[in-house]
């Protein structure tokens, strides 16, 4: 009997041990899957179009997938087994434990997870679907010629808006799959005003190279020749070519050895000149044109029998031109009034005398959509797009800012409301197909649509647009008409304003855009006869001084000279009381401009990255009560003045000390509001804390002269708080720093504080009390404490009385401190740190993902709560995937549960 009992006990112990092994396998598999997720996150960052996964990484990911399926099957067998049959699974369980551990180690991958993709031959382009059989026939014809080694140059021609670029983008993307036939596919967008030099630049840029601007054209051509020759078998696509040009002058070799030159143009003569095999893209056949029109206008129009004849006539007026069909149909989408449709038909049929009747008809077709915009301000917003160069991808933020500066967006109570209104206008223009989205926050005009806008602005309102044309000199005096309203010469990289040129006489000029032109000097009297000027953009030029004639532009509302890196001297602003926006960032000015205190209507002021080191004069900012956007960096500001700016929505600046920060917070408290965004330095400047709207950095690099002796008031809506290099005066050694010195105002709780960073602070032994954590850090995501050499505890235990007063629970003599959203805990170089949560404290961090403990030799406990499962075994937090700690520090840790070390070991990265 005793023998049987002994055997039963041994079997029972064996089965119990097997259950533990199976649980251990599950825990290890969770660790492996966490590592897999981590690697997949890195892959998403590193895997660009020109990269591919390493084979070893690809194999590792497949093996992790495989082991997951196998363990899932094993788990099912385990659950279905009984006391007798379960023992047969022991070998499988042990084998899988070994495999998982091996895969976990293999997944370290110290180097990058990706390598260069030798099979990558070009970047895919965004495309739209082809419409109509004729276009598909064209595409097939082009493809046949591309595959024919005897045909080296192909010219695709047809009228503007017929779909040449759409076909070529589809061809381009199809060529990317022909990796055995071609080594490289190069796409270059040309434009109407293209010079040899600019075409060379664009071809080089498409190959990720840069040519020297002032190099001789012949030398540059040789460089292009060499770059293309190194590509092996290439396809060079030049889209929208307007002029005949010599391949030799540009540097394009006569295609041979399987290489191809593929062009699109509106002019058959260009195809003939280059000796291309011609492919004509026709307009849509009538059934296809009607189908496209219906798709864009909405097929429900077929239900309105009284409208149908007129709708069909409007579609016929588009003459099968896809661009015209899309724009006109989109502008009429949702319109079901017979009167509006009849009016549209009459507008399209209206006869206009022109030498080129086809061009005139296309213009009239496109202008119809412009005329259909009901709001005059929206029309003007569209026309402003023509101020940018042809084929230019316009930054939408910059475009909306221009609309706001022009007064085309209604003035509202906040900048964000005005920006939202600008995006609404942007959507209207997109929905009318007058502008098209290209990439993130970028839009552009189809060149035909831009031509239409430029033509409209050649009369009234009158614009002079010479942007992006590589001009060396500004237009002649006769081009500066007296009725000009807007002039754009932006993006002419070598422009100069000749001093012998008489000042342009443009009394009605409101907007002058001269940004990114590398202008070195402006004649003193250049602005003398521009009395109505409101917007002057001189950004990113090489000017050293601004002419004094700017001082007399009393109607000026916007002055932009940001990123003029050589600008040292500003004229007086005393007469510029109408000014609303002033951008001086990135200049070399050393003093606050004279007359700044008179800019009482100023809403936007940016003085970052200048040479100004002095304090802002007393009372200057207090007078600028209209300010909404204020950015400084090295200029010392007064907290009371900044806090008194009741309309301020964005503020970046620096206070000299904690007293000024207190004055700022107190002023905010008095008016019960704060900016929607603020970036505040106290003491010296330090790195910006990116990714947060509201952050404050106390001390900063080298800011050890800041001594914290009294409580510091901090805006309660702060999201990120950095404290660096400050000296703390603690009267009682047992007091926690945050409990004594950090006070939220106007509300008594930090409800949005998600990141705290503490660096190189002196005399701090305890950082938080558990009571303070409970009230203020329930939304904390990241906590970093580095190089605080006296730090002994991160979260100090409360006294018995305090513990009774706060809502902390105790289990098995442990005091729990809950940080429900904490994801990252980083502790570095804390030579005196003994514990994270005090002797009896435990952190409950269900969201923790990463724990870093580096060079903290006296730490004995991680203090992380590991909930017990039904079988009494501890389990790690569900989101944990990394623990970084040195082997020595790991080995000396003490654990609250005997199995805790075993449970956490899979997450260890030694």
Secondary structure, DSSP 8 states (H G I E B T S, - for coil): -HHHHHHHHHHHHHHHHHHHHHHHHHHHHHHHHHHHHHHHHHHHHH--TTEEE-HHHHHHHHHHHHHHHHHHHHHHHHHH--TTGGGGGHHHHHHHHHHHHHHHHHTT--S-SEEE-TT------------SHHHHHHHHHHHHHHH-TT--EEEEE--TTSSHHHHHHHHHHHHTT-TTT-SEEEEEE--TT--HHHHHHHHHHHTT----TTS-HHHHHHHHHHHHHTTSSEEEEEEEE-S---HHHHT-----TT-EEEEEES-HHHHHHHT-EEEE-----HHHHHHHHHHHH-GGGGG-HHHHHHHHHHHHHTTT-HHHHHHHHHHTTT---HHHHHHHHHHHH-----SSHHHHHHHHHHHHHHHT---HHHHHHHHHHTTS-TT--EEHHHHHHHHHHHT-S---SSHHHHHHHHHHHHHHHHHTTSSEE-STTEEE--HHHHHHHHHHTTTSSEEEE-TTS--SB---GGGS-TTEEEEE-TT-TT-B--TTS-----TT--EEE--SS------TTTTTT-TT--EEE--S---SB--GGGGG-TT--EEE-TT-TT--B----TT-TT--EEE-TT----S--TTGGG-TT--EEE-TTSS--S---TTHHHH-TT-SEEEEEEEEE-HHHHHT-TT--EEEEEESSHHHHHHHHHHHHHHT---SEEEEEEES-----TT-SEEEEEE-TT-TT-EE-S-EEEETT-SEEEEES-EE--SSTTS-HHHHHEEEESSSS-SS--EEEEES-BS-SEEEEHHHHHHH-TT--EEEEE--TT--EEEE---HHHHHHTT--EETTEEEEE-TT--EEEEES-TT--BSS-TTEEEE-TT--EEEEES-TT--B--B---B-TTS-B---TT--EEEE-HHHHHT---SSTTHHHHHGGGEE-
